[in-house]
């Protein structure tokens, strides 16, 4: 459109041309740059600081696939960022982003001014002109008129995991490495074939259609080949992703539209039609399937919650389905990698001879996504609710609980529920006039709260909006029988779940049940047990108090004498200690996770402590989001957080803290 902007050069000093697009992911720049779907595109990253964790060493996994990348080279024409970081910080980094771009002959520019322009005008032709190059010598190109799929596809078939139990043919229109990994990790033998390969169903048990760049209409031979397979009398299962989704849609009579600026990022919400469940997805596409309702025997599978574009189709009876987003992630969230589980399960069942009535992808995905939670638990008949408030400002019950408690009161009022607040701190938002229907300025202790319960007779109680003090009070009320005596419903996280998160031994056992682990540890109820635990684990150790406000009384012990001193101090605040093998010096990472009664889960954000583990979080500087986690680490911890909150049965918000070794992937 004639607009020009000047930036600072890094990477290769060459001029290039292509289509300019933007992407909103916070991590995963090595994966994005090597994604073939970005072929000939000038990629603008909206996250401001790029390059923090460098570029990983080029190592092969057990299947001969390069780790940490999505192909064997950079496919983007150029990279545009706001703030380039050359001083990377990660144990597995081999080089800086700038050096890597230079090696791959790709220029980079230090400016982010273009994002708003693309939002307003849409994706468009663009070029990067370096130094004194003549702009007219670098013509604009229309990548939609180029055969990009042919450029990025393999030229000859290649087999991965030759000993796999089921045969999958993957049509390579620009396949990402992690799609291959997701298939072979589930026991498949994968034959990757060129985009225009003549498909023969006798060669495979299931057919996979990959992602890729450009306009899908240009892949007519692929569309024809797919149509032939779908129209067979006894068809085999077919699964498509991104461009593969568009190609399948065209093969059954669908239409494609070019989007204004596309969806590219790691945080796109998609709604599953049959269940209404929402999933956070990775996306990278500039075209979308349109008018799905006109397709006979097909239904929409997912819809984008932001712009209502189609995100998947599924056959009403046969084992065919496809999605616009990237369930294989890399980068991005791993929530829907389970689509590979379902696809290969259908393939195995088809191979074993099961009837098509048992192979419907639509039915099986509906069953898979049905929440295991009782929807009635998301509702309450309570008309009067007691909320234990945030209390005094200190570590463990500080300002964030005043905020969350205030929001809870507003939500209760919207539902027409009479709200009683207990909070001794007059200098809080939640005690302001007009919020709660009634406020008791009393300490949040079992005796006082019990008296309020006897006087007010509430139907329900909320325990998770007051920090550690409110949690401890709720546990005591349950154990004393007050809640049962007055038939009070605990709304949100149950007392049993609270105890599992606060009792260090129960918490460790709960994590073991889902194959997630805490540091090597022992539980102690006496000084002698604490010193014995220290001797067995080996000093130094971390002594942590259960059910304690802000870790009150916890600390490190370098030897037996220090253990006795720390344990005595901690036992003044709790009856149980957890003695951990010291991880002092490791990174400390936190995730804020929310789960509702329908089992929908999101991570609101993650944070990284500037100080290493050993400085209490409440006394440390914390940066949100994390700055030195790769995409693999970021999303692995995200997945563990969601798995943990589900297993513990938390309903509402919780904070999960991790220790991350700065010298390995532990």
Residue pairs with C-beta under 8 A, 6 or more apart in sequence:
1 121
1 124
3 117
5 111
5 113
5 114
6 111
7 80
7 109
7 110
7 111
8 109
8 110
8 111
9 107
9 108
9 109
9 110
9 130
9 131
10 84
10 97
10 98
10 101
10 107
10 108
10 109
10 110
11 78
11 79
11 97
11 98
11 101
11 102
11 106
11 107
11 108
12 101
12 102
12 104
12 105
12 106
12 107
13 107
13 130
13 131
14 105
14 107
14 130
15 107
15 127
15 128
15 129
15 130
15 133
15 137
15 138
16 42
16 77
16 78
16 106
16 107
16 127
16 128
16 138
17 77
17 125
17 126
17 127
17 128
17 138
17 139
17 140
17 141
18 40
18 41
18 42
18 77
18 78
18 125
18 126
18 127
18 141
18 143
19 40
19 41
19 42
19 123
19 124
19 125
19 126
19 143
19 144
19 286
20 41
20 42
20 44
20 80
20 114
20 118
20 123
20 124
20 125
20 126
21 38
21 41
21 42
21 43
21 44
21 118
21 123
21 261
21 262
21 264
21 286
22 43
22 44
22 45
22 46
22 114
22 115
22 118
22 119
22 261
22 264
23 32
23 43
23 44
23 45
23 46
23 264
23 265
23 284
24 46
24 47
24 264
24 265
24 266
24 267
25 32
25 45
25 47
25 265
25 266
25 267
25 282
25 331
25 332
25 631
26 47
26 266
26 625
26 634
27 266
27 331
27 629
27 630
27 631
27 634
27 635
28 266
28 330
28 331
28 332
28 631
29 45
29 50
29 51
29 79
29 97
30 55
30 56
30 68
30 69
30 100
30 631
31 68
31 69
31 70
31 330
31 331
31 631
32 38
32 43
32 45
32 76
32 284
32 331
33 43
33 74
33 75
33 76
33 79
33 106
34 69
34 70
34 71
34 72
34 73
34 74
34 75
35 70
35 71
35 75
35 174
35 176
35 211
35 284
36 70
36 71
36 75
36 152
36 174
36 175
36 176
36 211
36 212
36 213
37 75
37 174
37 176
37 211
37 212
37 213
37 242
37 243
37 284
37 285
38 75
38 76
38 213
38 284
39 75
39 76
39 143
39 148
39 151
39 152
39 174
39 213
39 214
40 75
40 77
40 141
40 143
40 146
40 148
40 213
41 76
41 77
41 143
41 213
42 76
42 77
42 78
42 79
42 80
42 126
42 127
42 128
43 76
43 77
43 78
43 79
43 80
44 80
44 81
44 112
44 114
44 115
44 118
45 79
45 80
45 81
45 82
45 112
46 112
46 115
48 81
48 82
48 83
48 112
49 82
49 83
49 85
49 627
50 81
50 82
50 83
50 84
50 85
50 97
51 81
51 84
51 85
51 86
51 88
51 96
51 97
51 98
52 85
52 88
52 89
52 90
52 627
52 628
53 88
53 89
53 90
53 93
53 628
53 629
53 630
54 88
54 89
54 90
54 93
54 94
54 95
54 96
54 97
55 88
55 93
55 94
55 95
55 96
55 97
55 99
55 100
56 67
56 68
56 69
56 90
56 92
56 93
56 94
56 630
57 92
57 93
57 94
58 66
58 67
58 69
58 94
59 66
59 67
59 68
60 66
60 67
61 67
61 181
63 160
63 161
63 180
63 181
63 184
64 160
65 160
65 177
65 180
65 181
66 72
66 177
68 92
68 630
68 632
69 177
70 176
70 177
70 178
70 330
71 152
71 176
71 177
73 104
74 100
74 101
74 104
74 106
75 152
75 213
76 106
77 106
77 128
78 106
78 107
78 108
78 109
78 128
79 97
79 101
79 106
79 107
79 108
79 109
80 108
80 109
80 111
80 112
80 114
81 108
81 109
81 110
81 111
81 112
82 110
82 111
82 112
83 110
84 97
84 98
84 108
84 110
85 97
86 96
86 97
86 98
88 96
88 97
89 627
89 628
90 628
90 630
91 661
91 662
91 663
91 664
92 630
92 665
95 103
97 108
98 108
101 107
101 108
107 128
107 130
109 128
118 124
118 261
119 261
122 260
122 261
123 260
123 261
123 262
123 286
125 140
125 141
125 142
126 140
127 135
127 138
127 140
129 135
129 138
143 213
143 214
144 214
144 215
144 258
145 215
146 214
147 214
147 218
148 174
148 212
148 213
148 214
149 173
149 174
149 195
149 212
149 213
149 214
149 218
149 219
149 222
149 243
150 195
150 196
152 173
152 174
152 212
152 213
153 172
153 173
153 174
153 194
153 195
153 196
153 212
154 172
154 192
154 193
154 194
155 194
156 194
157 191
157 192
157 193
157 194
157 197
158 191
158 192
159 189
159 190
159 191
159 192
160 180
160 184
160 189
160 190
160 191
160 192
161 184
161 188
161 189
161 190
162 189
163 189
164 184
164 187
164 188
164 189
164 190
165 187
165 188
165 189
165 348
166 187
166 188
166 189
166 205
166 206
166 344
166 347
166 348
166 351
167 188
167 189
167 191
167 203
167 204
167 205
167 206
168 183
168 188
168 189
168 190
168 191
168 204
168 205
168 206
168 207
168 208
168 344
168 347
169 191
169 193
169 197
169 199
169 203
169 204
169 206
169 207
169 208
170 179
170 180
170 183
170 190
170 191
170 192
170 193
170 208
170 209
170 210
171 193
171 195
171 197
171 199
171 207
171 208
171 209
171 210
171 222
171 225
171 226
171 244
172 192
172 193
172 194
172 195
172 210
172 212
173 195
173 209
173 210
173 211
173 212
173 219
173 222
173 243
173 244
173 247
174 210
174 211
174 212
174 213
174 243
175 192
175 210
175 211
175 212
176 210
176 211
176 326
176 328
176 330
177 330
178 328
178 329
178 330
179 208
179 210
179 211
179 241
179 328
180 190
180 192
181 328
182 327
182 328
182 337
182 340
183 190
183 208
183 340
183 344
184 190
186 340
186 341
186 344
187 344
188 206
188 344
188 347
190 208
191 203
191 204
195 212
195 219
195 221
195 222
196 219
196 221
196 222
196 225
197 225
198 225
199 207
199 225
199 226
199 228
199 229
201 207
201 229
201 232
201 235
201 236
204 236
205 236
205 237
205 347
205 348
205 350
205 351
206 236
206 237
206 238
206 239
206 343
206 344
206 346
206 347
206 350
207 226
207 229
207 236
207 237
207 238
207 239
208 238
208 239
208 240
208 241
208 244
208 343
209 226
209 238
209 239
209 240
209 241
209 243
209 244
209 245
209 247
209 248
209 322
210 241
210 242
210 243
210 244
211 241
211 242
211 243
211 244
211 284
211 326
212 242
212 243
212 244
213 243
214 243
215 256
215 258
215 287
216 223
216 243
216 246
216 247
216 250
216 256
216 287
217 250
217 256
219 243
219 247
222 247
223 247
223 250
223 251
224 251
226 238
226 247
226 248
226 251
227 251
227 252
229 235
229 236
229 238
230 238
230 248
230 251
230 252
230 320
235 318
235 319
235 320
236 319
236 347
236 350
237 319
237 320
237 343
237 346
237 347
237 350
237 359
237 361
238 248
238 319
238 320
238 321
238 322
239 320
239 321
239 322
239 339
239 343
240 247
240 248
240 321
240 322
240 323
241 322
241 323
241 325
241 326
241 327
241 328
242 284
242 285
242 323
242 324
242 325
242 326
243 285
244 322
245 289
245 312
245 313
245 322
245 323
245 324
246 256
246 285
246 287
246 288
246 289
246 324
248 313
248 320
248 322
249 255
249 256
249 289
249 292
249 295
249 313
249 322
250 256
252 295
252 298
253 294
253 295
253 296
254 289
254 290
254 291
254 292
254 295
254 313
255 289
255 290
255 291
256 287
256 288
256 289
256 290
257 287
257 288
257 290
258 286
258 287
259 285
259 286
259 287
259 288
259 309
261 286
262 284
262 285
262 286
262 287
263 283
263 284
263 285
263 304
263 306
263 307
263 309
264 283
264 284
264 285
265 282
265 283
266 280
266 282
266 329
266 331
266 332
266 333
267 280
267 333
268 280
268 281
268 282
268 283
268 304
268 306
268 325
269 278
269 279
269 280
269 281
269 304
269 305
269 306
270 278
270 279
270 280
270 281
270 302
270 303
270 304
270 305
270 311
270 312
270 325
271 277
271 278
271 302
271 303
271 304
271 305
272 278
272 279
272 301
272 302
272 365
272 369
273 299
273 300
273 301
273 302
273 303
274 362
274 365
274 366
274 369
275 366
275 369
275 370
275 371
277 369
277 371
277 598
277 600
278 305
278 600
279 302
279 335
279 336
280 333
280 335
280 602
281 311
281 325
281 326
281 327
281 332
281 333
281 335
281 336
282 325
282 326
282 329
282 330
282 331
282 332
282 333
283 324
283 325
283 326
284 326
285 324
288 309
288 310
288 324
289 310
289 313
289 324
290 310
292 298
292 299
292 300
292 310
292 313
293 300
295 313
297 315
297 316
297 317
297 318
298 313
298 314
298 315
298 316
299 313
299 314
299 316
299 362
300 310
300 312
300 313
300 314
301 311
301 312
301 313
301 314
301 321
301 322
301 323
301 362
301 365
302 310
302 311
302 312
302 323
302 324
302 325
303 309
303 310
303 311
304 310
304 311
304 324
309 324
310 324
311 323
311 324
311 325
312 321
312 322
312 323
312 324
312 325
313 321
313 322
314 320
314 321
314 322
314 361
314 362
314 365
315 321
315 360
315 361
315 362
316 360
316 362
317 356
317 360
317 362
318 356
318 359
318 360
318 361
319 346
319 350
319 356
319 359
319 360
319 361
320 361
321 343
321 361
321 362
321 365
323 336
323 339
325 336
326 332
327 336
327 337
327 338
327 339
327 340
328 337
328 340
329 337
329 635
330 631
331 631
331 635
332 631
332 635
333 635
333 638
333 639
334 635
334 636
334 638
334 639
335 639
335 642
338 368
339 365
342 361
342 364
342 365
342 368
345 364
346 359
346 361
346 364
349 358
349 359
350 359
371 598
371 599
371 600
372 599
373 597
373 598
373 599
375 597
375 598
377 597
378 596
378 597
378 598
380 459
380 460
380 489
380 491
381 459
382 417
382 458
382 459
382 460
382 489
382 491
383 417
383 418
383 459
384 417
384 418
384 419
384 420
384 456
384 457
384 458
384 459
384 460
385 412
385 417
385 418
385 419
385 420
385 458
385 459
385 460
385 461
385 462
385 491
386 420
386 422
386 449
386 452
386 453
386 456
386 458
386 460
386 461
386 462
386 488
387 405
387 408
387 409
387 412
387 419
387 420
387 421
387 422
387 436
387 461
387 462
387 465
387 466
388 422
388 444
388 449
388 461
388 462
388 463
388 465
388 466
388 469
388 470
388 473
388 474
389 401
389 402
389 405
389 421
389 422
389 423
389 425
389 428
389 430
389 431
389 444
389 465
389 466
389 470
390 397
390 398
390 399
390 401
390 402
390 405
390 423
390 425
390 428
390 430
390 465
390 466
390 467
390 470
391 397
391 401
391 423
391 424
391 425
391 443
391 444
391 466
391 467
391 469
391 470
392 424
392 425
393 399
393 425
394 549
394 550
395 549
395 550
395 551
395 616
395 618
395 619
396 467
396 468
396 469
396 549
396 550
396 551
396 552
396 618
397 466
397 467
397 468
397 469
397 470
397 549
397 550
398 467
398 618
401 465
401 466
401 467
401 470
402 428
402 429
402 430
403 429
404 465
404 653
405 421
405 423
405 430
405 465
405 466
406 429
406 430
406 435
408 462
408 465
409 419
409 421
409 430
409 435
409 436
410 435
412 419
413 419
413 435
413 437
418 437
418 438
419 436
419 437
419 438
420 436
420 437
420 438
420 439
420 440
420 452
420 456
420 458
421 430
421 431
421 435
421 436
421 438
421 439
421 440
422 439
422 440
422 442
422 444
422 448
422 449
422 452
423 430
423 431
423 439
423 440
423 441
423 444
423 466
424 441
424 442
424 443
424 444
425 431
426 441
429 435
430 436
431 439
431 441
438 456
440 448
440 452
442 448
442 449
442 452
444 466
444 469
444 470
444 473
445 473
446 473
446 476
446 477
446 480
446 482
449 473
449 477
450 477
450 480
450 482
453 461
453 477
453 482
453 486
453 488
454 486
457 486
458 486
458 488
459 487
459 488
459 489
460 488
460 489
460 490
460 491
461 474
461 477
461 483
461 488
461 489
461 490
461 491
462 491
462 492
463 470
463 471
463 473
463 474
463 490
463 492
463 493
463 495
463 498
464 470
464 471
464 492
464 493
464 498
464 652
464 653
466 473
467 549
468 547
468 548
468 549
468 550
469 549
471 498
471 502
471 547
472 502
472 547
472 549
474 490
474 495
474 498
475 495
475 498
475 499
475 502
475 547
477 483
478 484
478 490
478 495
482 488
483 490
483 495
492 651
492 652
493 649
493 650
493 651
493 652
493 654
494 649
494 651
496 649
497 648
497 649
497 650
499 506
500 506
500 507
500 510
500 648
500 649
501 507
501 648
501 650
501 654
502 546
502 547
503 546
503 547
503 576
504 521
504 523
504 544
504 546
504 576
504 577
504 578
505 523
505 576
505 578
507 518
508 517
508 518
508 521
508 578
510 647
510 648
511 517
511 518
511 644
513 647
514 643
514 644
514 647
516 640
516 643
516 644
518 580
519 542
519 580
519 581
519 583
519 659
520 537
520 580
520 581
521 537
521 578
521 579
521 580
521 581
522 529
522 532
522 533
522 536
522 537
522 578
522 579
523 529
523 533
523 576
523 577
523 578
523 579
524 530
524 532
524 533
524 567
524 576
524 577
524 578
524 579
525 575
525 576
525 577
527 564
527 567
527 568
527 571
530 543
530 563
530 564
530 567
530 577
530 579
531 560
531 563
531 564
531 567
533 541
533 579
534 541
534 557
534 560
534 563
534 579
535 560
537 579
537 580
537 581
538 581
539 557
539 558
539 559
539 560
539 563
539 582
540 556
540 557
540 558
540 582
540 584
541 556
541 557
541 563
541 579
541 580
541 581
541 582
542 554
542 555
542 556
542 557
542 579
542 580
542 581
542 582
542 583
542 584
543 554
543 555
543 556
543 557
543 563
543 566
543 567
543 570
543 577
543 578
543 579
543 580
544 551
544 554
544 570
544 577
544 578
544 579
544 580
545 551
545 552
545 553
545 554
545 570
545 573
545 574
545 576
545 577
546 574
546 575
546 576
546 577
546 578
547 574
547 576
548 554
548 570
548 573
548 574
549 573
550 616
550 618
551 616
552 570
552 573
553 566
553 569
553 570
553 571
553 572
553 573
553 574
554 566
554 570
555 566
555 569
555 570
556 562
556 566
556 582
556 584
556 614
557 563
557 565
557 566
557 567
567 577
570 577
571 577
583 613
583 659
583 661
584 612
584 613
584 614
585 612
585 613
585 614
585 662
586 612
586 613
586 659
586 660
586 661
586 662
587 608
587 609
587 612
587 613
587 628
587 659
587 660
587 661
587 662
588 608
588 609
588 611
588 612
588 613
588 617
588 620
588 657
588 658
588 659
588 660
589 606
589 607
589 608
589 609
589 626
589 629
589 637
589 657
589 658
589 659
589 660
590 606
590 607
590 608
590 609
590 617
590 622
590 655
590 656
590 657
590 658
591 603
591 605
591 606
591 607
591 637
591 638
591 641
591 655
591 656
591 658
592 603
592 604
592 605
592 606
592 607
592 653
592 654
592 655
593 601
593 602
593 603
593 604
593 641
593 642
593 645
593 650
593 653
593 654
593 655
593 656
594 601
594 602
594 603
594 604
594 652
594 653
595 601
595 642
595 645
595 646
595 650
595 651
595 652
596 651
597 651
599 646
601 642
601 645
601 646
603 638
603 641
603 642
604 653
605 624
605 625
606 624
606 625
606 626
606 629
606 634
606 637
606 638
607 622
607 623
607 624
607 625
607 626
608 622
608 623
608 624
608 625
608 626
608 627
608 628
608 629
609 615
609 617
609 620
609 621
609 622
609 623
610 620
610 621
610 622
610 623
611 620
611 621
612 662
613 659
617 657
626 634
629 637
629 660
632 665
633 660
633 665
637 658
637 660
640 656
640 658
641 656
644 656
645 654
645 656
648 654
660 666
